[in-house]
Amino acid sequence: MQKLPESKITEIDAREVMVPMRDGTRLATSVYGPRGSGVWPTLLLRTGYGKDETYSGLDSWGKEAAAEGYVIVVQDLRGRYGSEGAFELADDDRDDAHDTIDWIVSQPWSDGGVGLAGSSFLGLTTLLGVVGGHPAVRAAVPVVAAGPFDGYGYFGPGVVQTDALLLWPIASLLEDVLKQTGEKVDDPAITRIIDFPLRTVAAALMAQEDITPDQVAELMRRLPELMAEQSVAAEAIYEKAPHELVSWLSGHLPWVGEWVAHPDPRDPYWARRDPTSGMGSVAVPMLHAGAWHDIFIRGTIRNFLRVQRNPGAGPQKLVISPYTHFGPMAPASEWTPADIVVPDTLQMGGSSYAPTPQIVTRWFDRFLRGAENGIDTEAPISIYVQRANMWRDEWEWPLARTDWRRLHLRGGGAANSAAGDGRLSEEPPPAGEPADSYVHDPSLPVPTRGGTSLGTGSPAGIFDQRDVESRQDVLVYTSAPSAEGFEVTGPVTVELWVTTSAVDTDFTAKLTDVDPDGRSTNVCDGVTRLRFRPDAPGPVRPGDVQRVTIELSPTSYLFLPGHAARLQIASSNYPLFDVNPNTGRSSLEDGESTTARQTVLHDDRHPSALVLPIIPAETENR
């Protein structure tokens, strides 16, 4: 392994190469490295956003990172920007990464070791590169990234995250496709998303070398306004019939229609496209970085655990910030801190959201250079506890000291809206307690307010829920206020006994925090689609009692003294999740729908409950 240079390298070479793949397709590749002779470890980033586009910031970052004594290789994905071939999301990335690494280790400047890195879309290509199994890969750092059924299209089996699968391709992929084909789009709703100025602002923030601190401050000041405008622009997209939008979009990006046509993660279609299936056999030391309100938070934690459970795996580390997908550029709430951004030379953009500086840099230095910096002996997990406003190290997930608290759904049969009689209680329900019912009308879905969206449409993060909780098609159950407060850290689940008049439907759940003034704000949420229930997949028989488990996004959150926990149960949360039409088909396939009568049982034989991972206050740190 090449040792760390004694000082920054000042002379950096940059060159462009067309790297051939096994089928002869050539991929546009930029190489940044120390000038002169010598061998160096390599970091590989593979992007679908255009390596030479200003808003990527990759050129300036590549030169800065190379000064640390690495060769930085940045590559346009197959069919994107300067690369040849046809683009199909996640289809060729295992093989193309493998072939690119073959090329890297054959170069005279390579010391034989490669690290894979990337955030978001680049994080997906990182994961696919890792499961490709090339022996030269010695470390990887996927940041806010996961596979197709952990947010990159689907929240879970059958349930599409519309901003990821429908809006993101329009906002981030379509422009290059139109340039390549010469086609024009005359739909103002589409062109407004493509041309929206938010990307220009993000570009300036990424490439801060050309702007002053005052200009940075002004751009940050404008961000909330611009993101609100983008949400308005996205509403015009969401007003379109989903199946018609899928049909139109598939004409430009065929993989969109293919992904919609394969809603089951067990389908062989996903074998090469979903990195999840191979994570359990990965041995590469990996640093997994996520955020509590990121669309990929479930997959970030699951992938950490999948690799960690492999007896032959190298060290794994998990770091979770309090942010959304876009970090401090789109804070999760008014109390989300902006001061946990730390310098990190080898992370894209030159900074990380972590408890200590240079965490990505130290990871690569440890496993690509053999630096004895101690990062592999530290606690494997660092999480930010929201509302406690602190980082905390942990050694396992879920936490071994967790007190799994069951809060039973209770009431007199009228839990509709926050004005109803629903409550949460540790006391189990008695025999004969009345059930709660509501009507799910797919044409009038419950609107999304925050949550773990991508943020290209409806904003992610923590929002006031009171308008949602005023609806009759939302059941609301609230605990008594806690005098001391309590911490929830870990997986959150809801166990329901339900009936429906439909052959298929959704049940959604949302945990909220109710302050002493009655303001309810979301903590985490989830959904299950009945025809994809793991124990008995397929259509349900209307009226039959079904036991379902809803996995909410994991969290670490402190309910302050005087606050109460609240649970919302509904059958839609749009546009975070696509709306179930109750027909046994998807709204992305056709426009047919029907209403459904939904019933949630809570009695001695059907003890529906919210299960919270409570962390005892006396042992909140070790």
Phi, psi and omega per residue, in radians:
M1 nan 2.438 3.112
Q2 -1.278 2.268 -3.138
K3 -1.323 2.832 3.108
L4 -1.106 2.423 3.064
P5 -1.186 2.643 -3.118
E6 -1.226 -0.439 3.100
S7 -2.611 2.932 3.115
K8 -1.022 2.463 3.092
I9 -1.470 2.233 -3.018
T10 -1.663 -0.371 -3.108
E11 -1.866 1.946 -3.064
I12 -2.072 2.306 3.044
D13 -1.717 2.495 3.041
A14 -2.249 2.314 3.128
R15 -2.535 2.768 -3.123
E16 -1.895 2.390 -3.110
V17 -2.392 2.524 2.947
M18 -1.773 1.838 -3.041
V19 -1.551 2.186 -3.108
P20 -1.391 2.430 3.035
M21 -1.671 3.058 -3.047
R22 -1.095 -0.426 3.139
D23 -1.693 0.147 3.111
G24 1.615 -0.209 3.088
T25 -1.153 2.407 -3.108
R26 -1.910 2.362 -3.088
L27 -1.941 2.279 -3.127
A28 -1.175 2.222 -2.974
T29 -2.427 2.310 3.037
S30 -1.825 2.393 -3.126
V31 -2.162 2.122 3.085
Y32 -2.025 2.237 -3.118
G33 -2.795 2.858 3.089
P34 -1.014 2.427 -3.141
R35 -1.258 2.558 3.059
G36 1.668 -2.957 -3.113
S37 -1.400 2.933 -3.141
G38 2.224 2.791 3.097
V39 -2.051 2.542 -2.999
W40 -2.470 2.691 2.954
P41 -1.242 2.750 -3.058
T42 -2.128 2.447 2.938
L43 -1.904 2.259 -3.117
L44 -1.961 2.202 3.026
L45 -2.150 2.282 -3.128
R46 -2.091 2.141 -2.965
T47 -2.173 2.561 3.004
G48 -1.786 0.073 -3.058
Y49 -1.734 0.017 3.139
G50 1.602 1.783 -3.061
K51 -1.114 -0.437 -3.099
D52 -1.728 0.004 3.115
E53 -1.239 2.455 -3.079
T54 -0.994 -0.752 -3.037
Y55 -1.216 -0.199 3.116
S56 -1.276 -0.544 -3.099
G57 1.172 0.170 -2.997
L58 -1.316 -0.527 -3.121
D59 -1.156 -0.880 -3.126
S60 -1.158 -0.698 3.131
W61 -1.159 -0.696 -3.139
G62 -1.018 -0.719 3.128
K63 -1.204 -0.698 3.111
E64 -1.118 -0.774 -3.106
A65 -1.181 -0.628 3.122
A66 -1.111 -0.476 3.125
A67 -1.164 -0.231 3.088
E68 -1.497 0.026 3.125
G69 1.629 0.603 3.067
Y70 -2.188 2.711 2.880
V71 -1.663 2.221 -3.139
I72 -1.846 2.132 3.136
V73 -1.998 2.089 -3.127
V74 -2.088 2.253 -2.975
Q75 -2.305 2.372 2.966
D76 -1.303 2.335 3.104
L77 -1.094 2.764 3.079
R78 -0.879 2.221 3.080
G79 1.411 0.047 -3.118
R80 -1.985 2.330 3.059
Y81 0.881 -1.980 -3.025
G82 -1.444 -0.041 -3.079
S83 -1.594 2.641 3.103
E84 -1.428 2.983 3.058
G85 1.639 -3.079 -3.132
A86 -1.893 2.407 -3.121
F87 -1.541 2.169 2.984
E88 -2.344 2.017 -2.997
L89 -0.926 2.123 3.035
A90 1.216 0.065 -3.025
D91 -1.335 -0.755 -3.041
D92 -1.899 0.050 -2.908
D93 -1.237 -0.526 3.073
R94 -1.096 -0.883 -3.102
D95 -1.202 -0.727 -3.104
D96 -1.155 -0.663 3.067
A97 -1.116 -0.765 -3.135
H98 -1.043 -0.787 -3.124
D99 -1.182 -0.635 3.109
T100 -1.157 -0.690 3.112
I101 -1.168 -0.677 3.025
D102 -0.947 -0.801 3.139
W103 -1.103 -0.747 -3.113
I104 -1.035 -0.891 -3.026
V105 -1.241 -0.214 3.076
S106 -1.519 -0.100 -3.091
Q107 -1.432 2.592 -3.106
P108 -1.151 -0.345 -3.139
W109 -1.552 -0.072 -3.082
S110 -1.518 2.358 3.040
D111 -1.580 0.090 3.092
G112 1.660 -0.090 -3.128
G113 -1.936 2.401 -3.102
V114 -2.285 2.388 2.984
G115 -1.968 2.497 3.100
L116 -1.880 2.375 -3.079
A117 -2.542 2.699 3.056
G118 2.835 2.663 3.120
S119 -1.985 2.534 3.038
S120 1.044 -2.081 3.105
F121 -0.985 -0.740 3.103
L122 -1.181 -0.439 3.063
G123 -1.245 -0.639 3.054
L124 -1.078 -0.761 3.121
T125 -1.170 -0.529 3.049
T126 -1.098 -0.829 -3.140
L127 -1.078 -0.737 3.122
L128 -1.156 -0.609 3.072
G129 -1.164 -0.654 3.126
V130 -1.128 -0.842 -3.092
V131 -1.274 -0.188 3.017
G132 -1.117 -0.358 2.954
G133 1.371 0.391 3.138
H134 -1.191 2.302 -3.067
P135 -1.183 -0.292 -3.140
A136 -1.375 -0.230 -3.125
V137 -1.330 2.006 -3.071
R138 -1.923 -0.181 3.124
A139 -2.850 2.692 3.106
A140 -2.618 2.565 3.125
V141 -2.380 1.543 2.991
P142 -1.449 2.293 -3.093
V143 -2.097 2.324 -3.059
V144 0.640 1.142 -3.048
A145 -2.575 2.633 3.087
A146 -2.890 -3.066 -3.087
G147 -1.606 -3.103 -3.042
P148 -1.013 -0.564 -3.095
F149 -1.795 0.231 3.021
D150 -2.107 0.567 3.064
G151 2.131 -0.458 -3.068
Y152 -1.449 0.975 -3.111
G153 2.267 -0.837 -3.132
Y154 -2.154 2.447 2.987
F155 -1.261 -0.630 3.129
G156 -2.953 -3.040 -3.089
P157 -0.899 2.119 3.045
G158 1.440 -0.334 -3.002
V159 -1.791 1.934 -3.096
V160 -1.426 2.359 2.923
Q161 -1.552 1.843 -2.907
T162 -1.136 -0.596 -3.125
D163 -1.225 -0.470 3.123
A164 -1.398 -0.742 -3.011
L165 -1.601 -0.430 -3.088
L166 -1.976 -0.782 -3.053
L167 -1.451 -0.731 -3.124
W168 -1.010 -0.762 3.105
P169 -1.050 -0.619 3.115
I170 -1.198 -0.807 -3.052
A171 -1.258 -0.558 -2.936
S172 -2.107 -0.295 -3.040
L173 -2.066 -0.505 -2.956
L174 -1.186 -0.617 -3.074
E175 -0.998 -0.806 -3.141
D176 -1.153 -0.650 3.104
V177 -1.074 -0.782 -3.122
L178 -1.145 -0.632 3.093
K179 -1.127 -0.686 -3.116
Q180 -1.236 -0.640 -3.070
T181 -1.597 -0.339 -3.079
G182 1.352 0.116 3.141
E183 -1.306 2.752 3.123
K184 -2.045 2.605 3.056
V185 -2.045 2.163 -3.102
D186 -1.871 0.144 3.103
D187 -1.454 1.998 -3.081
P188 -1.097 -0.503 3.110
A189 -1.161 -0.676 3.121
I190 -1.240 -0.856 -3.086
T191 -1.122 -0.540 3.123
R192 -1.139 -0.661 3.098
I193 -1.213 -0.744 -3.125
I194 -1.093 -0.724 -3.019
D195 -1.647 0.147 -3.002
F196 -1.094 2.400 -3.024
P197 -1.262 -0.078 -3.116
L198 -1.038 -0.621 3.130
R199 -1.120 -0.624 3.129
T200 -1.123 -0.728 3.107
V201 -1.134 -0.769 3.112
A202 -1.062 -0.650 3.129
A203 -1.085 -0.781 -3.139
A204 -1.114 -0.640 3.133
L205 -1.227 -0.611 3.123
M206 -1.220 -0.659 -3.084
A207 -1.846 1.088 -3.005
Q208 -1.228 -0.040 -3.129
E209 -1.133 -0.368 -3.053
D210 -1.834 0.105 -3.136
I211 -2.326 2.765 -3.078
T212 -1.505 2.830 3.070
P213 -0.995 -0.633 3.110
D214 -1.126 -0.652 3.095
Q215 -1.192 -0.652 3.058
V216 -1.052 -0.788 -3.140
A217 -1.075 -0.695 3.133
E218 -1.164 -0.714 3.101
L219 -1.117 -0.726 3.104
M220 -1.104 -0.631 3.124
R221 -1.130 -0.595 -3.107
R222 -1.400 -0.297 -3.023
L223 -0.997 -0.852 -3.138
P224 -1.001 -0.693 3.115
E225 -1.111 -0.780 -3.126
L226 -1.173 -0.679 -3.140
M227 -1.193 -0.609 3.069
A228 -1.139 -0.698 3.107
E229 -1.146 -0.659 3.116
Q230 -1.142 -0.633 3.098
S231 -1.089 -0.693 3.090
V232 -1.114 -0.750 3.106
A233 -1.072 -0.669 -3.130
A234 -1.171 -0.526 -3.122
E235 -1.044 -0.591 3.113
A236 -1.148 -0.545 3.073
I237 -1.247 -0.782 -3.084
Y238 -1.197 -0.305 3.100
E239 -1.339 -0.282 3.105
K240 -1.258 2.634 3.052
A241 -1.093 2.155 -3.040
P242 -0.974 -0.716 -3.101
H243 -1.191 -0.548 3.093
E244 -1.261 -0.650 3.097
L245 -1.130 -0.738 3.105
V246 -1.066 -0.767 -3.132
S247 -1.080 -0.776 3.140
W248 -1.153 -0.808 -3.080
L249 -1.140 -0.605 3.138
S250 -1.157 -0.380 3.068
G251 -1.195 -0.398 3.111
H252 -1.835 -0.591 3.138
L253 -2.279 1.510 -3.011
P254 -0.991 -0.512 -3.095
W255 -1.098 -0.426 3.132
V256 -1.056 -0.859 3.109
G257 -1.102 -0.617 3.112
E258 -1.152 -0.737 3.123
W259 -1.110 -0.713 3.112
V260 -1.103 -0.610 -3.104
A261 -1.333 -0.106 -3.116
H262 -2.242 1.297 -3.040
P263 -1.447 -0.006 -3.073
D264 -1.890 2.101 -3.113
P265 -1.105 -0.278 3.122
R266 -1.427 -0.150 3.137
D267 -1.098 2.319 3.118
P268 -0.987 -0.354 3.110
Y269 -0.923 -0.563 -3.021
W270 -1.530 -0.052 -3.016
A271 -0.953 -0.718 -3.104
R272 -1.704 -0.242 -3.025
R273 -1.708 -0.417 -3.092
D274 -1.846 1.987 -3.130
P275 -1.187 -0.272 -3.078
T276 -0.950 -0.708 -3.044
S277 -1.100 -0.404 -3.104
G278 -1.821 -0.040 -3.041
M279 -1.157 -0.525 -3.095
G280 -1.173 -0.289 3.128
S281 -1.866 0.106 -3.137
V282 -1.304 2.405 3.101
A283 -1.997 -0.090 -3.046
V284 -1.169 2.338 3.002
P285 -1.066 2.184 -3.040
M286 -2.287 2.408 2.975
L287 -1.833 2.010 -3.106
H288 -1.799 2.086 -3.108
A289 -2.058 2.290 -3.121
G290 -2.488 -2.979 -3.128
A291 -2.571 2.502 -3.023
W292 -1.048 -0.542 -3.096
H293 -1.909 0.389 3.078
D294 -1.497 2.588 3.128
I295 -1.066 -0.446 -3.048
F296 -1.782 0.230 -3.028
I297 -1.057 -0.652 -3.129
R298 -1.103 -0.791 -3.130
G299 -1.230 -0.567 3.105
T300 -1.017 -0.829 -3.127
I301 -1.256 -0.734 -3.140
R302 -1.068 -0.732 -3.138
N303 -1.168 -0.685 3.044
F304 -0.972 -0.824 -3.102
L305 -1.222 -0.672 -3.134
R306 -1.049 -0.771 -3.129
V307 -1.287 -0.740 -3.092
Q308 -1.035 -0.580 -3.108
R309 -1.329 -0.172 3.070
N310 -1.312 2.033 -3.098
P311 -1.011 -0.438 -3.112
G312 -1.644 0.111 -3.063
A313 -1.350 2.593 2.980
G314 -1.296 3.140 -3.122
P315 -0.983 2.511 3.071
Q316 -2.173 2.539 3.119
K317 -2.393 2.466 -3.114
L318 -2.188 2.222 3.114
V319 -2.260 2.184 -3.093
I320 -2.225 2.111 3.133
S321 -1.612 3.029 3.137
P322 -1.535 0.222 -2.925
Y323 -1.621 -3.133 2.951
T324 -1.619 -2.977 -3.130
H325 -1.056 -0.551 -3.069
F326 -1.689 0.278 3.046
G327 1.068 -2.571 -3.090
P328 -1.196 -0.188 3.047
M329 -1.167 -0.396 3.092
A330 -2.410 1.320 -3.049
P331 -0.977 2.570 -3.099
A332 -1.187 -0.534 -3.104
S333 -2.826 3.098 3.138
E334 -1.197 -0.312 -3.132
W335 -1.821 0.067 3.094
T336 -1.193 2.244 -3.073
P337 -1.227 2.592 3.075
A338 -1.889 0.119 -2.987
D339 -1.930 0.379 3.128
I340 -1.887 0.263 3.045
V341 -1.440 2.149 -3.054
V342 -2.142 2.663 3.119
P343 -1.081 2.460 3.125
D344 -2.789 1.675 -2.928
T345 -1.037 -0.703 -3.046
L346 -1.586 0.062 2.993
Q347 -1.598 2.429 3.110
M348 -0.876 2.296 -3.107
G349 1.539 -0.199 3.064
G350 1.408 0.233 3.108
S351 -2.635 2.793 3.104
S352 -2.318 2.867 3.011
Y353 -1.840 1.654 -2.957
A354 -2.688 2.870 -3.124
P355 -1.264 -0.394 -3.106
T356 -2.392 2.672 3.136
P357 -1.180 2.769 2.951
Q358 1.038 0.609 -3.073
I359 -1.219 -0.720 3.091
V360 -1.193 -0.746 3.120
T361 -1.045 -0.782 3.129
R362 -1.121 -0.627 3.137
W363 -1.099 -0.874 3.138
F364 -1.173 -0.686 3.104
D365 -1.055 -0.651 -3.116
R366 -1.180 -0.800 -2.963
F367 -1.752 -0.225 3.040
L368 -1.819 -0.344 -3.126
R369 -2.097 -0.208 -3.104
G370 1.338 0.328 3.138
A371 -1.121 2.275 3.120
E372 -1.507 1.253 -3.090
N373 -1.755 -0.001 3.018
G374 1.434 0.013 -3.055
I375 -1.139 -0.479 -3.134
D376 -1.428 -0.108 3.088
T377 -1.822 -0.090 3.108
E378 -1.312 2.974 3.052
A379 -0.969 2.389 -3.070
P380 -1.286 -0.194 -3.076
I381 -2.286 2.306 2.985
S382 -2.231 2.102 -3.116
I383 -2.170 2.603 3.040
Y384 -1.685 2.124 -3.139
V385 -1.525 1.931 -3.087
Q386 -1.192 2.525 -3.095
R387 1.245 -0.376 2.944
A388 -1.485 -0.304 3.074
N389 0.965 0.937 3.124
M390 -2.698 2.612 2.936
W391 -1.447 2.579 3.079
R392 -2.527 2.404 3.081
D393 -1.520 2.483 3.084
E394 -2.373 2.894 -3.055
W395 -2.064 -0.116 3.118
E396 -2.751 2.851 3.080
W397 -2.472 2.222 -0.113
P398 -1.100 2.895 -3.113
L399 -1.161 2.369 -3.076
A400 -1.098 -0.486 -3.076
R401 -1.545 0.191 -3.087
T402 -1.086 2.354 2.971
D403 -1.754 1.800 -3.088
W404 -1.333 1.888 -3.006
R405 -1.796 2.121 3.085
R406 -1.631 2.064 3.049
L407 -1.884 1.935 -3.025
H408 -1.376 2.504 3.021
L409 -1.308 2.235 -3.082
R410 -2.344 2.825 3.072
G411 2.697 3.106 -3.097
G412 -1.818 0.329 3.092
G413 1.674 0.225 -3.118
A414 -2.399 0.969 -3.094
A415 -1.521 0.153 -3.109
N416 -1.166 2.081 3.114
S417 1.306 2.926 3.128
A418 -1.170 -0.287 3.101
A419 -1.473 -0.032 -3.120
G420 -1.419 -2.897 -3.037
D421 -1.878 0.277 -3.128
G422 -1.250 2.463 3.100
R423 -2.548 2.812 3.048
L424 -1.895 2.331 -3.085
S425 -2.560 2.526 3.027
E426 -1.257 -0.262 3.123
E427 -1.416 2.152 -3.139
P428 -1.088 2.700 -3.123
P429 -1.295 2.636 3.105
P430 -1.489 3.032 3.045
A431 -1.098 2.464 3.030
G432 1.420 0.076 3.131
E433 -1.131 2.283 -3.064
P434 -1.085 2.519 3.083
A435 -1.419 2.932 3.089
D436 -1.973 2.472 -3.103
S437 -2.351 2.748 3.055
Y438 -2.770 2.946 3.115
V439 -1.915 2.215 3.041
H440 -1.674 1.977 3.106
D441 -1.883 1.887 -3.093
P442 -1.029 -0.384 3.135
S443 -1.396 -0.179 3.131
L444 -2.278 1.120 -3.038
P445 -1.198 2.711 3.028
V446 -1.187 2.238 -3.081
P447 -1.332 2.552 3.061
T448 -1.271 2.384 2.986
R449 -2.292 1.664 3.140
G450 1.343 -2.688 -3.132
G451 1.724 -2.906 -3.057
T452 -1.655 1.021 3.035
S453 -1.510 2.931 3.087
L454 -1.183 -0.602 3.123
G455 1.728 0.042 3.079
T456 -1.401 -0.286 3.097
G457 -2.122 -1.754 3.078
S458 -1.228 2.408 -3.076
P459 -1.173 2.508 3.088
A460 -1.510 2.913 3.033
G461 1.954 -2.707 -2.986
I462 -1.837 2.193 -3.074
F463 -2.412 2.769 3.061
D464 -1.099 2.288 -3.072
Q465 -1.841 0.101 -2.959
R466 -1.157 -0.531 3.093
D467 -1.212 -0.642 3.077
V468 -1.112 -0.731 -3.061
E469 -1.368 0.041 3.050
S470 -1.598 -0.094 -3.053
R471 -1.473 2.556 3.119
Q472 -1.335 -0.287 3.108
D473 -1.662 0.329 3.042
V474 -2.173 2.073 3.058
L475 -1.490 2.418 -3.040
V476 -2.261 2.206 3.134
Y477 -2.212 2.216 -3.006
T478 -2.218 2.399 3.090
S479 -1.420 2.969 2.961
A480 -1.238 2.606 3.085
P481 -1.042 2.547 3.124
S482 -1.666 2.167 -3.118
A483 -1.170 -0.652 -3.075
E484 -1.690 -0.306 -2.990
G485 1.477 2.966 -3.129
F486 -2.802 2.652 3.131
E487 -1.823 2.321 3.041
V488 -1.945 1.987 3.116
T489 -2.403 2.051 3.121
G490 2.370 -2.917 3.089
P491 -1.236 2.413 3.099
V492 -2.008 2.263 -3.123
T493 -2.304 2.740 3.033
V494 -2.203 2.245 3.091
E495 -1.881 2.092 -3.075
L496 -2.156 2.551 2.873
W497 -1.911 2.120 -2.985
V498 -2.384 2.827 2.884
T499 -2.316 2.750 3.095
T500 -2.515 2.666 3.069
S501 -1.501 -0.052 -3.066
A502 -1.759 2.917 3.066
V503 -1.481 -0.273 3.060
D504 -2.783 2.527 3.117
T505 -2.859 3.032 3.085
D506 -1.944 2.659 2.879
F507 -2.207 2.192 3.131
T508 -1.898 2.687 3.107
A509 -2.433 2.514 3.129
K510 -2.490 2.200 3.040
L511 -1.561 2.285 3.102
T512 -2.253 2.876 3.137
D513 -1.971 2.095 -3.123
V514 -1.821 2.068 -3.107
D515 -1.483 3.011 -3.078
P516 -1.058 -0.347 3.108
D517 -1.555 0.017 3.106
G518 1.587 0.034 3.101
R519 -1.307 2.241 -3.116
S520 -1.918 2.163 3.139
T521 -2.198 2.496 -3.047
N522 -1.261 2.545 3.053
V523 -1.925 -0.908 3.119
C524 -2.821 2.789 -3.120
D525 -2.589 2.973 -3.110
G526 -2.843 3.102 -3.075
V527 -2.719 2.669 2.961
T528 -2.374 2.486 3.102
R529 -1.898 2.125 -2.922
L530 -1.036 -0.672 -3.080
R531 -1.253 -0.093 3.056
F532 -1.944 0.292 3.107
R533 -1.087 2.376 -2.962
P534 -1.181 -0.521 -3.046
D535 -1.442 -0.431 -3.115
A536 -2.667 1.245 -3.087
P537 -1.154 2.680 -3.141
G538 2.038 3.114 -3.135
P539 -1.059 2.659 3.082
V540 -1.746 2.771 3.042
R541 -1.562 2.064 -3.093
P542 -0.891 2.328 3.108
G543 1.631 -0.313 3.124
D544 -1.280 2.494 3.098
V545 -1.299 2.240 3.118
Q546 -2.055 2.339 2.998
R547 -1.700 2.121 -3.100
V548 -2.217 2.596 3.055
T549 -2.035 2.222 3.102
I550 -1.869 2.078 3.071
E551 -1.579 1.986 3.060
L552 -1.441 2.837 3.066
S553 -1.091 2.464 3.129
P554 -1.155 2.820 -3.095
T555 -2.703 2.940 2.887
S556 -2.437 1.937 -2.908
Y557 -2.626 2.314 3.117
L558 -1.734 2.037 2.978
F559 -1.401 2.060 -3.049
L560 -1.273 2.805 3.087
P561 -0.945 2.391 -3.129
G562 1.538 -0.094 -3.140
H563 -1.634 2.747 3.124
A564 -2.150 2.701 3.024
A565 -1.586 2.502 3.124
R566 -2.356 2.564 3.098
L567 -2.149 2.206 2.982
Q568 -1.750 2.349 2.996
I569 -2.128 2.243 3.123
A570 -2.610 -2.910 3.110
S571 -2.252 0.228 3.047
S572 -2.769 2.736 3.112
N573 -2.786 1.382 -2.946
Y574 -1.893 2.324 0.305
P575 -1.746 0.239 3.099
L576 -1.004 -0.774 3.078
F577 -2.097 2.554 3.045
D578 -1.155 2.632 -3.047
V579 -1.447 2.258 3.087
N580 -1.349 2.159 -3.113
P581 -1.404 -0.022 3.093
N582 1.241 0.282 -3.072
T583 -1.830 -0.145 -3.021
G584 1.639 -0.059 3.050
R585 -2.056 -3.137 -3.136
S586 -1.784 2.586 3.060
S587 -1.170 -0.231 3.084
L588 -1.502 -0.075 3.119
E589 -1.776 -0.703 3.100
D590 -2.689 3.061 -3.046
G591 -1.725 0.161 -3.129
E592 -1.336 2.493 3.078
S593 -2.731 2.866 3.081
T594 -2.606 2.704 3.091
T595 -1.343 2.786 3.132
A596 -2.388 2.405 3.042
R597 -1.587 2.062 -3.078
Q598 -1.908 2.427 3.128
T599 -2.304 2.306 3.076
V600 -1.939 2.071 -3.115
L601 -1.580 2.496 3.018
H602 -2.657 1.595 3.086
D603 -2.508 -2.968 -3.042
D604 -1.129 -0.482 3.124
R605 -1.630 -0.210 -3.108
H606 -2.381 1.237 -3.012
P607 -1.422 1.229 3.124
S608 -0.998 2.433 -3.015
A609 -2.697 2.670 2.914
L610 -1.655 2.251 -3.120
V611 -1.938 1.993 -3.066
L612 -1.894 2.397 3.032
P613 -1.515 1.624 -3.092
I614 -1.507 2.313 3.112
I615 -1.799 2.024 -3.112
P616 -0.973 2.348 -3.052
A617 -1.103 -0.616 -3.067
E618 -1.240 -0.243 -3.133
T619 -2.182 0.513 -3.011
E620 -1.206 -0.224 3.042
N621 -2.488 2.651 -3.105
R622 -2.201 nan nan
